[in-house]
Amino acid sequence: MWEMIPKELDETDMKIIHALRKNGRISMTELGKEVFMTSQAVKNRIARLQDLGVVERYTVNVNCPLFGYTIHCVFELVTDEKTREGFLEFMKHTEYHIFHCYRVDGAYRFFLDAHFHSEKSRADFIREVSAFGRLTTHQVMEEIQGLHPVDE
C-alpha cells in the first residue's frame, strides 16, 4: 500500500488523512493525541497537506432522505459531438439535485449521481436529459458502507 503514496507524505501524514476522512470535524487536540503530536504540529501538517494539494476541501455527507430526497439514481448518458456542449450547459444551470457528474471513458459518455423528491421530478429529469443522448437509468437500492478509502 505505502509504495503508491507520494514521496512527500509519511506515515504520520497518512494517519492524519485517515482521521480527517473519518471525522473532518475532529479537533486538533484530539487528532494530535491520535498521532502523538501537539495540536500546533498537527495544524502545521494539515496546512502542508493543503499546500501540496492532498487535502482539497472539507465536506459533509448529508442524509438526503431527511431533506425529502428519497429517490437516488445513477445515470449513464451517451451524447454525441453535437449534443455534448448543450448537456454541459444544462448541467451548469440545472436545479436538479445532482451530486456528481463524471465524464468517463468512451466518446461523450457521462455518469451522473442524482437525488429526487418525487417520481415526477425524476421523470422530468429523465425527459430533459434524454434530449442530449441515450440515457440509462439505475435506481440505487442500497449504499454499501465500509468500503476502503484510498488512505487505508
N, C-alpha and C positions, 0 to 999 in steps of 0.2 A: 504494500500500500504506500509506504513512505517514498518509494522511488519516483513517484509521479508528482510529488509535492514540489512547488517552485523552490529553487535553492535559497531564496531569501527568507524562507519560513523554517522555523524549527519546531520541535515537538511542543514547546510551550505555546507558540502561536496556534498550532493545531488544536490544542486543548481549549484555548480561548475561543477560537472559531466554533468549536463544537458546543461549548457552553452558551455562546450567544445564539446559535441556531436553536438550541433547546429553549432558551428564555432570553429574548432580546432586551428584557427589562431588568435583568439581573444587575444588582448594584456592583460598583467597582470593588467595594469592600468584600462582598460575598465571592465575587469572581477571583479576587486576589487570594482568598482563603483556599479556593479550589486549585489554584495553580502555584500556591506558595510564593506569592509576590505581594508587595504593597499595592494599595489601590492606585497610587500615582504611577507606579511602574506598569500596572495593567492599563491604565488610561493612556500612557505613552505607547504601549504596544498596539492598542486599538487604533490610535491616531496613525501609527506607522502602517498598519494593515489597510487603513483607509487611503493613505497616500500611495500605497502600492496598487490600489485598485482591487484588493482582495475582498474587503468589505465595501460594498457599493451603497447599501441603504439598509434601513431598519424598517420592518413592516409588521403588519398584523394579519393573522388569518381570521377572517370574520365568519361567524356561523350564519351562512346565508339564509337558511330556513327561518331563523329568528326574525329576519327582516322581510319575510314573506316570499323569498326566492326559493320556492320548494321544488322547482324543476331544474335539473342540472343536465346539460347535454354537451357532448363533444361533436364537432362537425368537421368534415373534410370537404374542402371546396377546391375544385379544379377549374381554374379560369383559363382564359387564353390571352394572347398578347393584347388584344383589343379591350377586353373587359377588366384586366388586372388593375389598371390605373383607376377605373371607376370604383372597383371594390376597395382599393386602398383609401380613396377619398371618402367613401361611405364609412369606413372604419374610423376615420378621423372625427367624424361628426355624429356617429350613431349614439343614441341614448339607451341602447340595449346594454345590459349588464355583462359585458364581455371581460372575462378575467384575463385571458391570454389569447393572442393571435400570433401564430408562428408561420413563417414561410419555411416550407420543408423541401427536401429534395424531390425532384420531378418538376417538369416545366409548369410554372404558375400554379403551384399547389400550396394550400394553406390548411392549418388545423386551428380550430377555434374552440375555446372553453367558455361556455356561457351559462348564465343562470336566469331563470324567468319566474315571474309572479304567477303566470297562468298559462294554460294551454293556448289561449288566444294570442298571448304575447309571443309564445314560441312559434305558433303558426304564422303570425305576421313576420317574424324574423326570417323564417324559412322561405316565405314568399319573396321577401325583399332580397335576400342573399342569393336565392336561386336565379335571379335575373343576371347574375355575374358568371354563372357557370354551373357545372354539375356538383350538386351538394348531397353529401351522405350524412345522415344524422344518426347519432348513437346516444341513447338516454343512459346516463350514469345510474347504475343501480346501487353501488356502494363504493365508497372511497376506502382503499386498503391502507391501513395505518402501519407504522412500524418499519417502513422501508428504510434502507440505509442511505443517508445523505452522503455527499461527496467527502465530507470530512471525517468519516468513520473508517 
